[in-house]
């Protein structure tokens, strides 16, 4: 383990910039994900099946920010691991568990979106609250199996050039390649394929609605009112399906942008000939951790109900009830008229 004292080659300015950036990431992740958790706890209209995965993602990000990132912050200042070796093992395990939980949660929510868009009539039958709970349980089971495999086939160590305790990627190259493939690239591949299908189906649905609108012009006046009402209901549900899918796609896309460079760095570290600079690994590690603060920003900007909930909590507003902040979708949900339990987005 890289714990021998070493001279810090960084300038004071670099140390200050790195530590400040990490401190801001931690602060943003704690505040943002806490707002998501408080919003989901306080407002009933946000308690949908899709948001169960949002809840799980926020918990994983918040735990990462509070239990693991602070040690990376200290190490980025000291350029060394100053605590006992066993603590490095624990922190590395926590990094592995929470990051893996985030990845698998995003893969799970992409499957949920796939069912909602491609098989809308079967959604309520296939995506039940019980199955959502089982799915989230499987996410955490897989997350804990991830570090367990490292203890068996590899080891955790302190990487000074990244200021982090993590897997020793060069210790067992075969394991590193399998690890990256199973826990990183397979979930990303599944998510990408599902969202390609979702996007294609969503575009077809929007075109079909436009065809229906044109066809209604030719209908009898006595039938127009009923068809118009049905058309509006279908249009509203399809619009919310589409916008909910776009929001989740942005979350997943942001995750991919933040984590893909780090995954590439893992492959480089598994080869002895890798000569990339330390600044690359520091940048990719910080970028990966930045993702823990991004999801709350995305929901805060794109989701009207989350926006209102955030304002209520930050400004300490007292709404008379959920109806004071609900969109039409929220009202439909409260009336038990479920159309897929989607994220309400304006």
C-alpha positions as a printed NumPy array, in Angstrom:
array([[  0.   ,   0.   ,   0.   ],
       [  1.271,   3.45 ,  -0.966],
       [  1.586,   4.899,   2.491],
       [  5.22 ,   5.777,   2.811],
       [  5.928,   9.458,   3.209],
       [  6.611,  11.166,  -0.09 ],
       [  7.446,  14.687,  -1.119],
       [  4.442,  16.541,  -2.459],
       [  5.354,  17.773,  -5.96 ],
       [  2.299,  20.018,  -6.165],
       [  2.393,  23.753,  -5.716],
       [  0.452,  25.413,  -2.92 ],
       [ -1.954,  26.86 ,  -5.468],
       [ -2.699,  23.367,  -6.832],
       [ -3.3  ,  21.987,  -3.349],
       [ -5.673,  24.838,  -2.507],
       [ -7.576,  24.479,  -5.768],
       [ -7.935,  20.698,  -5.447],
       [ -9.026,  20.777,  -1.821],
       [-11.431,  23.671,  -2.417],
       [-13.032,  21.928,  -5.363],
       [-13.458,  18.711,  -3.375],
       [-14.932,  20.627,  -0.434],
       [-17.463,  22.283,  -2.766],
       [-18.395,  18.903,  -4.256],
       [-18.993,  17.477,  -0.783],
       [-21.066,  20.489,   0.279],
       [-23.168,  20.46 ,  -2.899],
       [-23.735,  16.7  ,  -2.693],
       [-24.821,  16.853,   0.953],
       [-27.128,  19.846,   0.503],
       [-28.615,  18.734,  -2.82 ],
       [-29.275,  15.114,  -1.92 ],
       [-30.609,  16.121,   1.496],
       [-33.111,  18.367,  -0.287],
       [-34.224,  15.444,  -2.444],
       [-34.685,  13.201,   0.594],
       [-36.573,  15.883,   2.53 ],
       [-38.776,  16.588,  -0.485],
       [-39.664,  12.927,  -0.929],
       [-40.382,  12.623,   2.794],
       [-42.511,  15.745,   3.038],
       [-44.614,  15.723,  -0.136],
       [-46.839,  12.769,  -0.927],
       [-47.147,  13.71 ,  -4.6  ],
       [-43.455,  12.899,  -5.106],
       [-43.799,   9.369,  -3.752],
       [-44.046,   7.531,  -7.067],
       [-42.449,   4.295,  -8.195],
       [-39.997,   6.12 , -10.432],
       [-39.007,   8.377,  -7.552],
       [-38.275,   5.307,  -5.418],
       [-35.184,   4.906,  -7.578],
       [-34.482,   8.628,  -7.281],
       [-34.639,   8.161,  -3.512],
       [-32.213,   5.259,  -3.679],
       [-29.815,   7.245,  -5.865],
       [-29.918,  10.194,  -3.461],
       [-29.187,   7.909,  -0.491],
       [-26.173,   6.375,  -2.243],
       [-24.826,   9.806,  -3.249],
       [-25.396,  11.27 ,   0.213],
       [-23.642,   8.355,   1.936],
       [-20.721,   8.66 ,  -0.465],
       [-20.446,  12.398,   0.27 ],
       [-20.589,  11.991,   4.047],
       [-18.748,   8.723,   4.7  ],
       [-16.094,   8.533,   1.984],
       [-15.389,  11.858,   0.292],
       [-14.133,  13.654,   3.428],
       [-11.21 ,  11.2  ,   3.61 ],
       [-10.345,  11.999,   0.002],
       [-10.443,  15.691,   0.881],
       [ -7.973,  15.221,   3.749],
       [ -5.684,  13.076,   1.59 ],
       [ -5.705,  15.674,  -1.166],
       [ -4.321,  18.152,   1.352],
       [ -1.777,  15.917,   3.086],
       [ -0.785,  13.971,  -0.063],
       [ -0.753,  10.856,   2.112],
       [ -2.961,   8.487,   4.096],
       [ -2.506,   9.468,   7.736],
       [ -4.976,   7.036,   9.319],
       [ -4.505,   3.313,  10.106],
       [ -4.373,   0.933,   7.165],
       [ -7.635,  -0.724,   8.177],
       [ -9.437,   2.603,   7.754],
       [ -8.214,   2.782,   4.183],
       [ -9.755,  -0.656,   3.601],
       [-13.055,   0.498,   5.076],
       [-13.151,   3.746,   3.089],
       [-12.257,   1.916,  -0.124],
       [-15.09 ,  -0.541,   0.508],
       [-17.527,   2.343,   1.07 ],
       [-16.399,   4.014,  -2.157],
       [-16.989,   0.755,  -4.003],
       [-20.404,   0.065,  -2.438],
       [-21.931,   3.498,  -2.957],
       [-20.591,   3.996,  -6.48 ],
       [-21.798,   0.552,  -7.503],
       [-25.218,   1.271,  -5.973],
       [-25.488,   4.453,  -8.049],
       [-24.593,   2.646, -11.273],
       [-27.045,  -0.201, -10.701],
       [-29.81 ,   2.194,  -9.64 ],
       [-29.485,   4.06 , -12.926],
       [-29.605,   0.763, -14.817],
       [-32.742,  -0.201, -12.871],
       [-34.528,   3.078, -13.537],
       [-33.743,   2.775, -17.249],
       [-35.526,  -0.604, -17.199],
       [-38.484,   0.986, -15.398],
       [-38.632,   3.747, -18.039],
       [-38.381,   1.126, -20.786],
       [-41.467,  -0.669, -19.477],
       [-43.376,   2.604, -19.018],
       [-42.742,   3.725, -22.604],
       [-42.685,   0.462, -24.566],
       [-45.31 ,  -1.481, -22.567],
       [-47.508,   1.242, -20.989],
       [-50.588,  -0.989, -20.677],
       [-48.594,  -3.584, -18.744],
       [-46.761,  -1.095, -16.536],
       [-48.98 ,  -1.439, -13.474],
       [-48.841,  -5.224, -13.762],
       [-45.075,  -5.472, -14.264],
       [-43.833,  -2.612, -12.069],
       [-45.504,  -3.162,  -8.719],
       [-44.359,  -1.536,  -5.44 ],
       [-43.214,  -4.955,  -4.236],
       [-41.071,  -5.501,  -7.3  ],
       [-39.601,  -2.028,  -6.971],
       [-38.577,  -2.875,  -3.404],
       [-37.075,  -6.181,  -4.545],
       [-35.211,  -4.387,  -7.328],
       [-33.728,  -1.858,  -4.926],
       [-32.77 ,  -4.677,  -2.576],
       [-30.954,  -6.43 ,  -5.446],
       [-29.132,  -3.174,  -6.214],
       [-27.68 ,  -3.048,  -2.707],
       [-26.913,  -6.768,  -2.688],
       [-24.896,  -6.36 ,  -5.86 ],
       [-23.264,  -3.235,  -4.409],
       [-21.975,  -5.185,  -1.403],
       [-20.852,  -8.105,  -3.561],
       [-18.639,  -5.698,  -5.501],
       [-16.103,  -5.022,  -2.674],
       [-16.376,  -8.615,  -1.471],
       [-15.011,  -9.761,  -4.827],
       [-12.116,  -7.339,  -4.398],
       [-11.18 ,  -8.848,  -1.024],
       [-11.107, -12.293,  -2.664],
       [ -9.414, -11.622,  -5.998],
       [ -7.542,  -8.342,  -5.525],
       [ -6.907,  -5.772,  -2.801],
       [ -7.658,  -2.216,  -1.771],
       [ -4.899,   0.347,  -1.584],
       [ -4.227,   4.071,  -1.299],
       [ -3.487,   5.69 ,  -4.655],
       [ -1.535,   8.793,  -3.8  ],
       [ -1.84 ,  10.365,  -7.236],
       [ -5.652,  10.213,  -6.875],
       [ -5.704,  10.877,  -3.105],
       [ -8.162,   8.011,  -2.692],
       [ -8.418,   4.524,  -1.217],
       [ -9.717,   2.207,  -3.908],
       [ -9.02 ,  -1.039,  -5.766],
       [ -5.381,  -1.685,  -6.685],
       [ -6.093,  -1.831, -10.397],
       [ -2.65 ,  -3.156, -11.293],
       [ -2.551,  -5.975,  -8.722],
       [ -4.646,  -8.482, -10.69 ],
       [ -5.117,  -7.369, -14.294],
       [ -7.607, -10.129, -15.104],
       [ -9.788,  -9.158, -12.158],
       [ -9.548,  -5.46 , -13.061],
       [-10.77 ,  -6.121, -16.589],
       [-13.626,  -8.335, -15.38 ],
       [-14.521,  -5.823, -12.649],
       [-14.67 ,  -2.895, -15.068],
       [-16.642,  -4.924, -17.596],
       [-19.226,  -6.333, -15.147],
       [-19.702,  -3.37 , -12.81 ],
       [-19.187,  -0.477, -15.234],
       [-19.545,  -1.255, -18.921],
       [-22.346,  -3.849, -18.806],
       [-24.72 ,  -1.513, -16.869],
       [-23.819,   1.352, -19.212],
       [-24.407,  -0.869, -22.258],
       [-27.787,  -2.075, -20.977],
       [-28.828,   1.479, -20.162],
       [-27.731,   2.795, -23.567],
       [-29.574,   0.067, -25.483],
       [-32.769,   0.553, -23.471],
       [-32.719,   4.307, -23.987],
       [-32.187,   3.935, -27.72 ],
       [-35.347,   1.803, -27.826],
       [-37.174,   4.248, -25.538],
       [-36.239,   7.243, -27.685],
       [-37.355,   5.492, -30.861],
       [-40.703,   4.517, -29.311],
       [-41.272,   7.985, -27.828],
       [-40.735,   9.626, -31.212],
       [-43.191,   7.19 , -32.833],
       [-45.789,   7.978, -30.155],
       [-45.469,  11.715, -30.754],
       [-45.863,  11.254, -34.52 ],
       [-48.919,   9.026, -33.986],
       [-50.545,  11.721, -31.837],
       [-49.987,  14.27 , -34.58 ],
       [-51.675,  11.918, -37.059],
       [-54.636,  11.548, -34.697],
       [-54.94 ,  15.33 , -34.437],
       [-55.058,  15.708, -38.212],
       [-57.617,  12.905, -38.5  ],
       [-59.93 ,  14.56 , -35.989],
       [-60.42 ,  17.494, -38.322],
       [-62.326,  15.179, -40.682],
       [-64.62 ,  13.674, -38.019],
       [-68.251,  14.396, -37.371],
       [-68.887,  17.356, -35.038],
       [-70.904,  15.205, -32.61 ],
       [-67.947,  12.879, -32.131],
       [-65.344,  15.594, -31.911],
       [-65.841,  16.491, -28.246],
       [-65.379,  12.963, -26.932],
       [-62.432,  12.286, -29.171],
       [-60.904,  15.616, -28.252],
       [-61.134,  14.757, -24.56 ],
       [-59.587,  11.352, -25.12 ],
       [-56.914,  12.881, -27.289],
       [-56.059,  15.428, -24.616],
       [-55.734,  12.718, -21.964],
       [-53.5  ,  10.595, -24.172],
       [-51.497,  13.646, -25.206],
       [-51.003,  14.72 , -21.593],
       [-49.9  ,  11.278, -20.448],
       [-47.585,  10.807, -23.424],
       [-46.038,  14.231, -22.863],
       [-45.31 ,  13.427, -19.241],
       [-43.958,  10.015, -20.197],
       [-41.626,  11.687, -22.684],
       [-40.459,  14.425, -20.326],
       [-39.929,  11.981, -17.463],
       [-37.806,   9.86 , -19.761],
       [-35.798,  12.898, -20.9  ],
       [-35.009,  13.827, -17.294],
       [-33.816,  10.328, -16.418],
       [-31.833,  10.251, -19.671],
       [-30.063,  13.47 , -18.645],
       [-29.27 ,  11.952, -15.244],
       [-27.833,   8.837, -16.897],
       [-26.004,  10.871, -19.532],
       [-24.424,  13.031, -16.844],
       [-23.381,   9.928, -14.955],
       [-21.771,   8.505, -18.088],
       [-19.87 ,  11.719, -18.833],
       [-18.613,  11.898, -15.247],
       [-17.613,   8.239, -14.964],
       [-16.458,   7.209, -18.435],
       [-13.05 ,   8.997, -18.214],
       [-12.477,   7.325, -14.835],
       [-13.303,   3.924, -16.343],
       [-10.796,   4.569, -19.129],
       [ -8.201,   5.422, -16.486],
       [ -8.876,   2.11 , -14.742],
       [ -7.993,   0.227, -17.912],
       [ -4.818,   2.273, -18.267],
       [ -3.752,   1.52 , -14.686],
       [ -4.158,  -2.193, -15.334],
       [ -1.25 ,  -2.067, -17.802],
       [  2.36 ,  -1.521, -16.667],
       [  3.082,   0.644, -19.708],
       [  0.517,   3.268, -18.727],
       [  2.275,   6.639, -18.542],
       [ -0.596,   9.087, -18.216],
       [  0.033,  12.038, -15.925],
       [ -1.211,  12.23 , -12.34 ],
       [ -3.306,  15.271, -13.258],
       [ -5.431,  13.066, -15.532],
       [ -6.283,  10.662, -12.713],
       [ -6.956,  13.467, -10.252],
       [ -9.271,  15.159, -12.759],
       [-11.19 ,  11.976, -13.602],
       [-11.576,  11.035,  -9.928],
       [-12.872,  14.493,  -9.04 ],
       [-15.191,  14.384, -12.068],
       [-16.606,  11.025, -10.942],
       [-17.286,  12.405,  -7.47 ],
       [-18.872,  15.524,  -8.942],
       [-21.668,  13.304, -10.22 ],
       [-22.932,  12.859,  -6.647],
       [-23.85 ,  16.543,  -6.629],
       [-25.294,  16.736, -10.138],
       [-28.525,  14.757,  -9.781],
       [-30.116,  17.16 ,  -7.31 ],
       [-29.216,  20.053,  -9.627],
       [-30.858,  18.295, -12.581],
       [-34.089,  17.611, -10.687],
       [-34.1  ,  21.112,  -9.244],
       [-33.872,  22.66 , -12.708],
       [-36.162,  20.353, -14.693],
       [-38.812,  19.061, -12.29 ],
       [-41.526,  21.504, -11.246],
       [-42.614,  19.562,  -8.167],
       [-39.047,  19.112,  -6.959],
       [-38.424,  22.81 ,  -7.633],
       [-41.415,  23.787,  -5.544],
       [-40.421,  21.325,  -2.834],
       [-36.88 ,  22.731,  -2.72 ],
       [-38.244,  26.28 ,  -2.446],
       [-40.595,  25.205,   0.313],
       [-37.754,  23.701,   2.338],
       [-35.132,  26.384,   1.685],
       [-37.487,  29.344,   2.215],
       [-39.368,  27.536,   4.984],
       [-42.725,  27.965,   3.266],
       [-45.711,  26.186,   4.747],
       [-47.928,  24.793,   2.017],
       [-51.44 ,  23.905,   3.059],
       [-50.865,  20.492,   1.551],
       [-49.608,  18.697,  -1.502],
       [-52.281,  20.33 ,  -3.646],
       [-50.57 ,  23.697,  -3.194],
       [-47.551,  22.524,  -5.166],
       [-48.958,  19.831,  -7.426],
       [-48.969,  19.873, -11.185],
       [-51.806,  18.173, -13.036],
       [-49.883,  14.934, -12.905],
       [-49.575,  15.131,  -9.153],
       [-53.306,  15.659,  -8.823],
       [-53.938,  12.626, -10.987],
       [-51.656,  10.591,  -8.776],
       [-53.367,  11.793,  -5.605],
       [-56.725,  10.808,  -7.127],
       [-55.342,   7.294,  -7.683],
       [-55.607,   7.741, -11.47 ],
       [-52.221,   6.221, -12.111],
       [-50.712,   6.63 , -15.56 ],
       [-47.368,   5.082, -14.894],
       [-46.236,   6.959, -11.784],
       [-43.935,   9.228, -13.719],
       [-41.792,  12.135, -12.637],
       [-43.916,  15.29 , -12.902],
       [-41.998,  17.674, -15.107],
       [-43.091,  20.936, -16.576]])
